Amino acid sequence: MPRCKKDRCCRRLDGDRIFKPTGVRMKELESVDIILDEFEAIRLCDLEGKSQIEASEAMGVSRGTIQRLLNSGRKKIVDALLNSKAINIKDSYIEDKNCKNIK
């Protein structure tokens, strides 16, 4: 039986974000869901240029977890871009009261 998912510190969004190809109705598209912790790992490493170790410390998880989040998140984004799918970033995460303030 798998262990419970460890709490992860993530920056909250103002609701779900959807990005889709132009000229195609949303109901005609497949979509790819990116969970908030995948998005946060990508933001920390790719946008802010943090190492996986720095990102893992900021999110309160192991470096291996960051690596798995980056791999799955990047794979979903590339799949959506190459196959004309919508990207849905889910803002559904329970906030941990013990998290450092992520900026």
A tleap script that builds the chain and sets N, CA, C and O, in Angstrom:
source leaprc.protein.ff14SB
mol = sequence {
  NMET PRO ARG CYS LYS LYS ASP ARG CYS CYS
  ARG ARG LEU ASP GLY ASP ARG ILE PHE LYS
  PRO THR GLY VAL ARG MET LYS GLU LEU GLU
  SER VAL ASP ILE ILE LEU ASP GLU PHE GLU
  ALA ILE ARG LEU CYS ASP LEU GLU GLY LYS
  SER GLN ILE GLU ALA SER GLU ALA MET GLY
  VAL SER ARG GLY THR ILE GLN ARG LEU LEU
  ASN SER GLY ARG LYS LYS ILE VAL ASP ALA
  LEU LEU ASN SER LYS ALA ILE ASN ILE LYS
  ASP SER TYR ILE GLU ASP LYS ASN CYS LYS
  ASN ILE CLYS
}
set mol.1.N position { 0.843 -1.178 0.000 }
set mol.1.CA position { 0.000 0.000 0.000 }
set mol.1.C position { 0.892 1.247 0.000 }
set mol.1.O position { 1.805 1.340 0.820 }
set mol.2.N position { 0.646 2.213 -0.907 }
set mol.2.CA position { 1.492 3.404 -0.984 }
set mol.2.C position { 1.310 4.307 0.236 }
set mol.2.O position { 0.270 4.314 0.894 }
set mol.3.N position { 2.372 5.067 0.503 }
set mol.3.CA position { 2.308 6.017 1.603 }
set mol.3.C position { 1.446 7.211 1.217 }
set mol.3.O position { 1.161 7.441 0.042 }
set mol.4.N position { 1.039 7.961 2.231 }
set mol.4.CA position { 0.277 9.190 1.982 }
set mol.4.C position { 1.181 10.204 1.293 }
set mol.4.O position { 2.394 10.216 1.500 }
set mol.5.N position { 0.577 11.049 0.476 }
set mol.5.CA position { 1.328 12.081 -0.229 }
set mol.5.C position { 1.800 13.139 0.762 }
set mol.5.O position { 1.008 13.663 1.545 }
set mol.6.N position { 3.085 13.447 0.725 }
set mol.6.CA position { 3.664 14.442 1.622 }
set mol.6.C position { 3.174 15.836 1.233 }
set mol.6.O position { 3.020 16.137 0.049 }
set mol.7.N position { 2.930 16.683 2.230 }
set mol.7.CA position { 2.521 18.059 1.946 }
set mol.7.C position { 3.611 18.771 1.158 }
set mol.7.O position { 4.800 18.622 1.442 }
set mol.8.N position { 3.191 19.545 0.167 }
set mol.8.CA position { 4.132 20.283 -0.677 }
set mol.8.C position { 3.764 21.750 -0.654 }
set mol.8.O position { 2.587 22.103 -0.731 }
set mol.9.N position { 4.754 22.595 -0.549 }
set mol.9.CA position { 4.530 24.039 -0.537 }
set mol.9.C position { 4.462 24.540 -1.975 }
set mol.9.O position { 5.436 24.437 -2.721 }
set mol.10.N position { 3.318 25.077 -2.355 }
set mol.10.CA position { 3.113 25.558 -3.718 }
set mol.10.C position { 2.489 26.944 -3.690 }
set mol.10.O position { 1.670 27.260 -2.828 }
set mol.11.N position { 2.894 27.756 -4.647 }
set mol.11.CA position { 2.254 29.058 -4.832 }
set mol.11.C position { 0.865 28.828 -5.405 }
set mol.11.O position { 0.702 28.092 -6.378 }
set mol.12.N position { -0.118 29.447 -4.811 }
set mol.12.CA position { -1.507 29.286 -5.273 }
set mol.12.C position { -1.772 30.183 -6.474 }
set mol.12.O position { -1.195 31.263 -6.600 }
set mol.13.N position { -2.641 29.724 -7.342 }
set mol.13.CA position { -3.111 30.519 -8.471 }
set mol.13.C position { -4.472 31.095 -8.114 }
set mol.13.O position { -5.044 30.741 -7.083 }
set mol.14.N position { -4.988 31.966 -8.944 }
set mol.14.CA position { -6.311 32.544 -8.711 }
set mol.14.C position { -7.387 31.722 -9.404 }
set mol.14.O position { -8.283 32.285 -10.034 }
set mol.15.N position { -7.314 30.419 -9.300 }
set mol.15.CA position { -8.244 29.520 -9.983 }
set mol.15.C position { -7.528 28.746 -11.071 }
set mol.15.O position { -6.358 28.997 -11.359 }
set mol.16.N position { -8.233 27.807 -11.669 }
set mol.16.CA position { -7.643 27.008 -12.739 }
set mol.16.C position { -7.279 27.902 -13.921 }
set mol.16.O position { -7.939 28.908 -14.178 }
set mol.17.N position { -6.229 27.525 -14.632 }
set mol.17.CA position { -5.806 28.243 -15.840 }
set mol.17.C position { -5.868 27.278 -17.007 }
set mol.17.O position { -5.381 26.151 -16.916 }
set mol.18.N position { -6.464 27.716 -18.099 }
set mol.18.CA position { -6.559 26.880 -19.291 }
set mol.18.C position { -5.929 27.619 -20.467 }
set mol.18.O position { -6.230 28.787 -20.717 }
set mol.19.N position { -5.054 26.923 -21.181 }
set mol.19.CA position { -4.428 27.443 -22.387 }
set mol.19.C position { -4.765 26.475 -23.509 }
set mol.19.O position { -4.614 25.261 -23.364 }
set mol.20.N position { -5.228 27.027 -24.636 }
set mol.20.CA position { -5.652 26.157 -25.729 }
set mol.20.C position { -5.206 26.742 -27.061 }
set mol.20.O position { -4.925 27.937 -27.162 }
set mol.21.N position { -5.142 25.892 -28.084 }
set mol.21.CA position { -4.815 26.394 -29.419 }
set mol.21.C position { -5.913 27.330 -29.918 }
set mol.21.O position { -7.089 27.123 -29.623 }
set mol.22.N position { -5.536 28.345 -30.663 }
set mol.22.CA position { -6.536 29.267 -31.205 }
set mol.22.C position { -7.296 28.603 -32.343 }
set mol.22.O position { -6.783 27.712 -33.020 }
set mol.23.N position { -8.517 29.051 -32.538 }
set mol.23.CA position { -9.323 28.590 -33.656 }
set mol.23.C position { -10.024 27.262 -33.448 }
set mol.23.O position { -10.686 26.771 -34.362 }
set mol.24.N position { -9.897 26.671 -32.279 }
set mol.24.CA position { -10.560 25.398 -31.998 }
set mol.24.C position { -11.385 25.566 -30.735 }
set mol.24.O position { -10.897 26.091 -29.734 }
set mol.25.N position { -12.618 25.128 -30.779 }
set mol.25.CA position { -13.478 25.242 -29.597 }
set mol.25.C position { -12.995 24.287 -28.511 }
set mol.25.O position { -12.495 23.197 -28.791 }
set mol.26.N position { -13.155 24.721 -27.284 }
set mol.26.CA position { -12.685 23.931 -26.146 }
set mol.26.C position { -13.339 22.550 -26.096 }
set mol.26.O position { -12.688 21.566 -25.745 }
set mol.27.N position { -14.619 22.477 -26.446 }
set mol.27.CA position { -15.315 21.187 -26.366 }
set mol.27.C position { -14.814 20.205 -27.415 }
set mol.27.O position { -15.081 19.007 -27.313 }
set mol.28.N position { -14.093 20.691 -28.422 }
set mol.28.CA position { -13.551 19.824 -29.464 }
set mol.28.C position { -12.133 19.343 -29.150 }
set mol.28.O position { -11.577 18.521 -29.879 }
set mol.29.N position { -11.561 19.850 -28.078 }
set mol.29.CA position { -10.169 19.542 -27.737 }
set mol.29.C position { -10.051 18.512 -26.627 }
set mol.29.O position { -10.887 18.442 -25.726 }
set mol.30.N position { -9.003 17.720 -26.711 }
set mol.30.CA position { -8.582 16.935 -25.554 }
set mol.30.C position { -7.811 17.891 -24.654 }
set mol.30.O position { -7.280 18.898 -25.123 }
set mol.31.N position { -7.748 17.580 -23.370 }
set mol.31.CA position { -6.970 18.450 -22.495 }
set mol.31.C position { -6.007 17.621 -21.660 }
set mol.31.O position { -6.221 16.434 -21.413 }
set mol.32.N position { -4.949 18.281 -21.239 }
set mol.32.CA position { -3.937 17.692 -20.381 }
set mol.32.C position { -3.983 18.448 -19.061 }
set mol.32.O position { -3.878 19.674 -19.046 }
set mol.33.N position { -4.138 17.730 -17.955 }
set mol.33.CA position { -4.182 18.365 -16.637 }
set mol.33.C position { -2.799 18.365 -16.008 }
set mol.33.O position { -2.164 17.320 -15.868 }
set mol.34.N position { -2.345 19.549 -15.634 }
set mol.34.CA position { -1.083 19.687 -14.908 }
set mol.34.C position { -1.444 20.051 -13.475 }
set mol.34.O position { -2.114 21.054 -13.226 }
set mol.35.N position { -0.992 19.224 -12.536 }
set mol.35.CA position { -1.313 19.498 -11.147 }
set mol.35.C position { -0.399 20.594 -10.615 }
set mol.35.O position { 0.683 20.834 -11.151 }
set mol.36.N position { -0.846 21.245 -9.567 }
set mol.36.CA position { -0.170 22.430 -9.060 }
set mol.36.C position { 1.274 22.161 -8.656 }
set mol.36.O position { 2.130 23.020 -8.868 }
set mol.37.N position { 1.576 20.996 -8.079 }
set mol.37.CA position { 2.949 20.754 -7.668 }
set mol.37.C position { 3.874 20.529 -8.862 }
set mol.37.O position { 5.057 20.857 -8.780 }
set mol.38.N position { 3.368 19.977 -9.974 }
set mol.38.CA position { 4.174 19.888 -11.195 }
set mol.38.C position { 4.470 21.284 -11.729 }
set mol.38.O position { 5.600 21.589 -12.109 }
set mol.39.N position { 3.447 22.122 -11.751 }
set mol.39.CA position { 3.608 23.487 -12.244 }
set mol.39.C position { 4.594 24.271 -11.376 }
set mol.39.O position { 5.425 25.015 -11.896 }
set mol.40.N position { 4.502 24.105 -10.070 }
set mol.40.CA position { 5.400 24.812 -9.153 }
set mol.40.C position { 6.844 24.365 -9.348 }
set mol.40.O position { 7.751 25.198 -9.333 }
set mol.41.N position { 7.072 23.075 -9.530 }
set mol.41.CA position { 8.429 22.579 -9.763 }
set mol.41.C position { 9.003 23.151 -11.058 }
set mol.41.O position { 10.169 23.543 -11.103 }
set mol.42.N position { 8.183 23.199 -12.109 }
set mol.42.CA position { 8.626 23.780 -13.383 }
set mol.42.C position { 8.913 25.268 -13.213 }
set mol.42.O position { 9.908 25.772 -13.734 }
set mol.43.N position { 8.056 25.967 -12.493 }
set mol.43.CA position { 8.263 27.406 -12.275 }
set mol.43.C position { 9.573 27.665 -11.543 }
set mol.43.O position { 10.359 28.523 -11.945 }
set mol.44.N position { 9.803 26.922 -10.472 }
set mol.44.CA position { 11.010 27.140 -9.669 }
set mol.44.C position { 12.283 26.824 -10.455 }
set mol.44.O position { 13.245 27.590 -10.410 }
set mol.45.N position { 12.291 25.707 -11.170 }
set mol.45.CA position { 13.510 25.287 -11.868 }
set mol.45.C position { 13.712 26.003 -13.203 }
set mol.45.O position { 14.816 26.461 -13.497 }
set mol.46.N position { 12.665 26.102 -14.006 }
set mol.46.CA position { 12.825 26.650 -15.354 }
set mol.46.C position { 12.706 28.169 -15.409 }
set mol.46.O position { 13.486 28.819 -16.105 }
set mol.47.N position { 11.760 28.741 -14.699 }
set mol.47.CA position { 11.573 30.185 -14.745 }
set mol.47.C position { 12.542 30.913 -13.818 }
set mol.47.O position { 13.184 31.887 -14.212 }
set mol.48.N position { 12.638 30.429 -12.582 }
set mol.48.CA position { 13.498 31.108 -11.603 }
set mol.48.C position { 14.937 30.605 -11.623 }
set mol.48.O position { 15.800 31.197 -10.974 }
set mol.49.N position { 15.214 29.535 -12.348 }
set mol.49.CA position { 16.579 29.050 -12.494 }
set mol.49.C position { 17.146 28.376 -11.256 }
set mol.49.O position { 18.365 28.277 -11.112 }
set mol.50.N position { 16.292 27.915 -10.367 }
set mol.50.CA position { 16.779 27.226 -9.173 }
set mol.50.C position { 17.217 25.814 -9.532 }
set mol.50.O position { 16.705 25.215 -10.477 }
set mol.51.N position { 18.162 25.293 -8.773 }
set mol.51.CA position { 18.555 23.902 -8.956 }
set mol.51.C position { 17.458 23.017 -8.383 }
set mol.51.O position { 16.574 23.490 -7.669 }
set mol.52.N position { 17.523 21.728 -8.701 }
set mol.52.CA position { 16.533 20.808 -8.160 }
set mol.52.C position { 16.627 20.742 -6.636 }
set mol.52.O position { 15.615 20.568 -5.957 }
set mol.53.N position { 17.817 20.879 -6.110 }
set mol.53.CA position { 17.992 20.853 -4.645 }
set mol.53.C position { 17.337 22.080 -4.023 }
set mol.53.O position { 16.635 21.959 -3.019 }
set mol.54.N position { 17.554 23.266 -4.604 }
set mol.54.CA position { 16.934 24.490 -4.080 }
set mol.54.C position { 15.412 24.421 -4.184 }
set mol.54.O position { 14.707 24.835 -3.264 }
set mol.55.N position { 14.907 23.902 -5.299 }
set mol.55.CA position { 13.461 23.768 -5.476 }
set mol.55.C position { 12.878 22.776 -4.474 }
set mol.55.O position { 11.786 22.988 -3.946 }
set mol.56.N position { 13.606 21.700 -4.217 }
set mol.56.CA position { 13.106 20.712 -3.258 }
set mol.56.C position { 13.035 21.287 -1.852 }
set mol.56.O position { 12.109 20.980 -1.101 }
set mol.57.N position { 14.002 22.117 -1.491 }
set mol.57.CA position { 13.976 22.768 -0.175 }
set mol.57.C position { 12.810 23.743 -0.081 }
set mol.57.O position { 12.151 23.826 0.956 }
set mol.58.N position { 12.551 24.485 -1.161 }
set mol.58.CA position { 11.459 25.454 -1.158 }
set mol.58.C position { 10.099 24.769 -1.054 }
set mol.58.O position { 9.190 25.286 -0.404 }
set mol.59.N position { 9.958 23.606 -1.695 }
set mol.59.CA position { 8.675 22.902 -1.681 }
set mol.59.C position { 8.546 21.918 -0.523 }
set mol.59.O position { 7.454 21.422 -0.248 }
set mol.60.N position { 9.653 21.634 0.152 }
set mol.60.CA position { 9.601 20.720 1.289 }
set mol.60.C position { 9.504 19.255 0.909 }
set mol.60.O position { 8.891 18.459 1.619 }
set mol.61.N position { 10.120 18.899 -0.228 }
set mol.61.CA position { 10.120 17.503 -0.689 }
set mol.61.C position { 11.547 17.106 -1.052 }
set mol.61.O position { 12.460 17.928 -0.983 }
set mol.62.N position { 11.736 15.858 -1.435 }
set mol.62.CA position { 13.068 15.390 -1.814 }
set mol.62.C position { 13.421 15.839 -3.230 }
set mol.62.O position { 12.551 16.225 -4.011 }
set mol.63.N position { 14.722 15.781 -3.545 }
set mol.63.CA position { 15.168 16.134 -4.883 }
set mol.63.C position { 14.604 15.153 -5.907 }
set mol.63.O position { 14.273 15.547 -7.025 }
set mol.64.N position { 14.492 13.886 -5.535 }
set mol.64.CA position { 13.911 12.889 -6.431 }
set mol.64.C position { 12.472 13.196 -6.783 }
set mol.64.O position { 12.049 12.978 -7.918 }
set mol.65.N position { 11.711 13.704 -5.817 }
set mol.65.CA position { 10.326 14.097 -6.072 }
set mol.65.C position { 10.274 15.246 -7.062 }
set mol.65.O position { 9.440 15.247 -7.967 }
set mol.66.N position { 11.157 16.227 -6.900 }
set mol.66.CA position { 11.222 17.351 -7.846 }
set mol.66.C position { 11.523 16.835 -9.243 }
set mol.66.O position { 10.905 17.270 -10.215 }
set mol.67.N position { 12.463 15.915 -9.348 }
set mol.67.CA position { 12.823 15.369 -10.651 }
set mol.67.C position { 11.626 14.665 -11.297 }
set mol.67.O position { 11.391 14.827 -12.495 }
set mol.68.N position { 10.874 13.891 -10.523 }
set mol.68.CA position { 9.682 13.224 -11.062 }
set mol.68.C position { 8.615 14.237 -11.479 }
set mol.68.O position { 7.975 14.074 -12.517 }
set mol.69.N position { 8.421 15.290 -10.665 }
set mol.69.CA position { 7.438 16.323 -11.009 }
set mol.69.C position { 7.832 17.049 -12.293 }
set mol.69.O position { 6.983 17.313 -13.144 }
set mol.70.N position { 9.124 17.374 -12.437 }
set mol.70.CA position { 9.596 18.042 -13.645 }
set mol.70.C position { 9.390 17.159 -14.871 }
set mol.70.O position { 8.895 17.626 -15.897 }
set mol.71.N position { 9.766 15.895 -14.770 }
set mol.71.CA position { 9.617 14.985 -15.907 }
set mol.71.C position { 8.163 14.847 -16.331 }
set mol.71.O position { 7.856 14.935 -17.520 }
set mol.72.N position { 7.267 14.631 -15.378 }
set mol.72.CA position { 5.859 14.439 -15.746 }
set mol.72.C position { 5.232 15.738 -16.246 }
set mol.72.O position { 4.468 15.713 -17.211 }
set mol.73.N position { 5.536 16.870 -15.615 }
set mol.73.CA position { 4.981 18.145 -16.044 }
set mol.73.C position { 5.445 18.557 -17.423 }
set mol.73.O position { 4.645 18.987 -18.254 }
set mol.74.N position { 6.755 18.425 -17.671 }
set mol.74.CA position { 7.297 18.782 -18.988 }
set mol.74.C position { 6.746 17.867 -20.077 }
set mol.74.O position { 6.442 18.326 -21.178 }
set mol.75.N position { 6.615 16.580 -19.777 }
set mol.75.CA position { 6.064 15.629 -20.751 }
set mol.75.C position { 4.639 16.011 -21.132 }
set mol.75.O position { 4.273 15.948 -22.305 }
set mol.76.N position { 3.828 16.408 -20.145 }
set mol.76.CA position { 2.446 16.809 -20.410 }
set mol.76.C position { 2.394 18.062 -21.264 }
set mol.76.O position { 1.571 18.153 -22.175 }
set mol.77.N position { 3.259 19.032 -20.985 }
set mol.77.CA position { 3.272 20.283 -21.754 }
set mol.77.C position { 3.667 20.024 -23.201 }
set mol.77.O position { 3.020 20.531 -24.117 }
set mol.78.N position { 4.716 19.245 -23.417 }
set mol.78.CA position { 5.157 18.938 -24.779 }
set mol.78.C position { 4.086 18.151 -25.532 }
set mol.78.O position { 3.846 18.411 -26.711 }
set mol.79.N position { 3.443 17.197 -24.870 }
set mol.79.CA position { 2.355 16.434 -25.490 }
set mol.79.C position { 1.240 17.373 -25.941 }
set mol.79.O position { 0.724 17.242 -27.051 }
set mol.80.N position { 0.871 18.316 -25.080 }
set mol.80.CA position { -0.203 19.251 -25.425 }
set mol.80.C position { 0.185 20.148 -26.600 }
set mol.80.O position { -0.634 20.397 -27.485 }
set mol.81.N position { 1.416 20.629 -26.615 }
set mol.81.CA position { 1.847 21.514 -27.694 }
set mol.81.C position { 1.954 20.779 -29.023 }
set mol.81.O position { 1.551 21.313 -30.056 }
set mol.82.N position { 2.485 19.575 -29.013 }
set mol.82.CA position { 2.673 18.829 -30.260 }
set mol.82.C position { 1.377 18.251 -30.807 }
set mol.82.O position { 1.234 18.094 -32.020 }
set mol.83.N position { 0.437 17.936 -29.935 }
set mol.83.CA position { -0.797 17.272 -30.358 }
set mol.83.C position { -2.024 18.170 -30.258 }
set mol.83.O position { -3.150 17.672 -30.222 }
set mol.84.N position { -1.828 19.475 -30.213 }
set mol.84.CA position { -2.913 20.461 -30.183 }
set mol.84.C position { -3.961 20.144 -29.122 }
set mol.84.O position { -5.151 20.035 -29.420 }
set mol.85.N position { -3.503 19.998 -27.880 }
set mol.85.CA position { -4.398 19.764 -26.756 }
set mol.85.C position { -4.413 21.004 -25.869 }
set mol.85.O position { -3.477 21.803 -25.884 }
set mol.86.N position { -5.470 21.152 -25.108 }
set mol.86.CA position { -5.540 22.248 -24.139 }
set mol.86.C position { -4.716 21.866 -22.910 }
set mol.86.O position { -4.616 20.691 -22.557 }
set mol.87.N position { -4.131 22.868 -22.270 }
set mol.87.CA position { -3.375 22.666 -21.031 }
set mol.87.C position { -4.201 23.259 -19.903 }
set mol.87.O position { -4.518 24.449 -19.913 }
set mol.88.N position { -4.547 22.427 -18.930 }
set mol.88.CA position { -5.350 22.864 -17.785 }
set mol.88.C position { -4.483 22.762 -16.532 }
set mol.88.O position { -4.127 21.666 -16.099 }
set mol.89.N position { -4.150 23.913 -15.957 }
set mol.89.CA position { -3.365 23.932 -14.723 }
set mol.89.C position { -4.345 23.983 -13.569 }
set mol.89.O position { -5.046 24.977 -13.377 }
set mol.90.N position { -4.388 22.910 -12.806 }
set mol.90.CA position { -5.345 22.758 -11.708 }
set mol.90.C position { -4.861 23.500 -10.471 }
set mol.90.O position { -3.733 23.297 -10.023 }
set mol.91.N position { -5.709 24.358 -9.920 }
set mol.91.CA position { -5.384 25.079 -8.684 }
set mol.91.C position { -6.118 24.428 -7.517 }
set mol.91.O position { -6.796 25.104 -6.743 }
set mol.92.N position { -5.978 23.125 -7.401 }
set mol.92.CA position { -6.663 22.422 -6.324 }
set mol.92.C position { -5.624 21.738 -5.451 }
set mol.92.O position { -5.233 20.597 -5.696 }
set mol.93.N position { -5.190 22.454 -4.436 }
set mol.93.CA position { -4.173 21.923 -3.538 }
set mol.93.C position { -4.479 22.419 -2.139 }
set mol.93.O position { -4.830 23.584 -1.952 }
set mol.94.N position { -4.351 21.553 -1.168 }
set mol.94.CA position { -4.587 21.939 0.222 }
set mol.94.C position { -3.337 22.636 0.734 }
set mol.94.O position { -2.246 22.065 0.720 }
set mol.95.N position { -3.502 23.855 1.180 }
set mol.95.CA position { -2.357 24.651 1.615 }
set mol.95.C position { -1.853 24.164 2.980 }
set mol.95.O position { -2.638 23.917 3.896 }
set mol.96.N position { -0.549 24.034 3.089 }
set mol.96.CA position { 0.089 23.619 4.334 }
set mol.96.C position { 0.415 24.874 5.143 }
set mol.96.O position { 1.062 25.790 4.636 }
set mol.97.N position { -0.020 24.914 6.363 }
set mol.97.CA position { 0.206 26.078 7.227 }
set mol.97.C position { 1.671 26.234 7.623 }
set mol.97.O position { 2.074 27.324 8.029 }
set mol.98.N position { 2.485 25.173 7.518 }
set mol.98.CA position { 3.881 25.228 7.932 }
set mol.98.C position { 4.823 25.602 6.812 }
set mol.98.O position { 6.036 25.614 7.022 }
set mol.99.N position { 4.314 25.912 5.621 }
set mol.99.CA position { 5.168 26.241 4.481 }
set mol.99.C position { 5.818 27.596 4.649 }
set mol.99.O position { 5.245 28.526 5.218 }
set mol.100.N position { 7.047 27.678 4.130 }
set mol.100.CA position { 7.701 28.968 4.025 }
set mol.100.C position { 6.954 29.743 2.948 }
set mol.100.O position { 6.323 29.140 2.079 }
set mol.101.N position { 7.014 31.029 2.991 }
set mol.101.CA position { 6.333 31.853 2.001 }
set mol.101.C position { 7.060 31.723 0.665 }
set mol.101.O position { 8.195 32.184 0.538 }
set mol.102.N position { 6.434 31.108 -0.322 }
set mol.102.CA position { 7.033 30.932 -1.639 }
set mol.102.C position { 6.692 32.153 -2.483 }
set mol.102.O position { 5.527 32.519 -2.633 }
set mol.103.N position { 7.719 32.767 -3.022 }
set mol.103.CA position { 7.532 33.965 -3.855 }
set mol.103.C position { 7.987 33.702 -5.251 }
set mol.103.O position { 7.910 34.588 -6.102 }
savepdb mol mol.pdb
quit
